[in-house]
Amino acid sequence: MDESLIIATAGSGHAYKFLPIIGRLVADLVEGKLDSELITKFAVERRAAMPDPSRTGQVKRLNLNQLCSPEDLIPGGQSS
């Protein structure tokens, strides 16, 4: 890998809120001020951490009755 190449991305659609933080990290990297521990943590060739068990790729069917009841949808929780 070319060490002059920097890949910086928020990673997902809702991660835009992290752009100021990512921008500071990239600026510190370009200026040679980024802590070596962070460089290792964000390296492309870093050792993979334990996979997140919630992201198995298996599709689970939702039970809509467990999500909410009709009473949950009424303001104040009172039925009419």
C-alpha positions in Angstrom: 0.0 0.0 0.0 1.2 3.5 -0.8 1.9 5.3 2.5 1.1 8.7 0.9 -2.5 7.5 0.3 -5.1 8.5 3.0 -8.6 7.0 2.9 -11.1 8.9 5.1 -14.8 8.1 5.2 -17.5 8.2 7.8 -18.5 4.7 6.8 -22.3 5.0 6.7 -25.1 7.4 5.9 -25.8 8.5 9.5 -22.1 9.0 10.3 -21.9 12.4 8.7 -22.0 13.8 12.3 -18.4 12.4 12.8 -17.0 14.3 9.8 -15.5 17.1 12.1 -13.8 14.5 14.2 -12.5 12.6 11.2 -11.4 15.8 9.6 -9.3 16.7 12.7 -7.7 13.2 12.7 -6.9 13.4 9.0 -5.4 16.9 9.4 -3.3 15.6 12.3 -2.1 12.7 10.2 -1.2 14.9 7.3 0.7 17.3 9.6 2.5 14.3 11.3 0.8 15.0 14.7 -1.4 12.0 15.0 -0.6 9.7 17.9 1.0 6.4 16.7 -1.7 4.4 18.6 -4.4 6.0 16.5 -2.5 5.4 13.3 -2.3 1.7 14.2 -6.0 1.7 15.2 -7.2 3.2 11.8 -4.6 1.4 9.6 -6.1 -0.6 6.6 -3.9 -3.6 7.4 -4.8 -3.6 11.2 -5.8 -6.8 12.8 -9.6 -7.3 12.8 -11.3 -7.0 16.1 -13.9 -9.5 17.3 -16.9 -9.3 14.9 -20.0 -7.6 16.2 -22.5 -10.4 16.9 -25.4 -8.1 15.9 -24.1 -7.9 12.3 -24.2 -11.6 11.3 -26.1 -11.0 8.1 -28.8 -13.3 9.1 -32.3 -11.9 8.5 -34.6 -12.1 11.5 -38.4 -11.7 11.2 -39.7 -8.9 13.4 -42.7 -9.6 15.6 -44.7 -6.3 15.2 -46.6 -7.0 18.4 -43.4 -6.7 20.3 -42.6 -3.3 18.8 -45.7 -1.4 19.9 -49.3 -1.8 20.6 -52.2 0.4 19.3 -52.2 2.1 22.8 -48.6 3.2 22.2 -49.6 5.1 19.2 -52.3 7.2 21.0 -51.0 10.4 22.5 -50.9 10.1 26.3 -51.3 6.3 26.0 -55.1 6.5 26.6 -57.5 4.8 24.3 -60.7 6.7 23.3 
